[in-house]
Structure formats: C-alpha cells, structure tokens
Amino acid sequence: MNITITEGAAAKIRERMDGKSGFLKLKYDTDNCGCVVCGVSALWLVGDLDEDDREIKTNEGSIYIEKSKEVFFDDNMKIDFSEKANCFQLKSPNQYLNPRMSFYDKTVQ
C-alpha cells in the first residue's frame, strides 16, 4: 500500500498534532454505520497502537492502518486538504474514498 500526503494536508496534520504525542491512523470507522462494510475513513491521532495496526511509510512519516480493514482501501492513495471545504480528502487514482474526511484527536479523553 502506498500513501502520499500533499503539502497542504501535511501542514494541517502538523498544525493539529502540534505539541501532542501519538500515532496517526487512517481509520476505517464503522461505529454507528450499521455493519462492517458500511464505514467511513477518518484520520485519528491515538496515544497507543492496537495489535492489528500496520505501519505504512509515507512521504511525511508513518501512518497506521488496521490490517483487518485494509480491504476497504485502495493500493495507491493520497491524503489531501481542501481549503474550500476545510477538510481532509482521501483519494485514489480512480475515486474519492472520502472527500470530507475528518481528523479526530483520540488522545483527549
């Protein structure tokens, strides 16, 4: 799996992680979606990794994905940031996987 992070997205990620420690995850979130195949991708800042997490090296450092959820992602993806919509975007060469992707700080309880 190959993930590229654009300059704009990298700047926003750094801004949201400023002064915080943790790991950046590309999460396929199925909570309140009805079933496991009805999920939405999101960026999560987490304090700890799960046993199922796999490290993906990007041009801007590491991002983690749950091995069991990799099937819901494409082999080549790009994380971008839309200033107009004020949100992250997850794209592949063939489609938008999430044109309005959220960033959640899960280190704050």
Secondary structure, 3 states (H helix, E strand, C coil): CEEEECHHHHHHHHHHHCCCCCEEEEEEECCCCCCCCCCEEEEEEECCCCCCEEEEEECCEEEEEEHHHHHHCCCEEEEEEECCCCEEEEECCCCEEEEEECEEECCCC
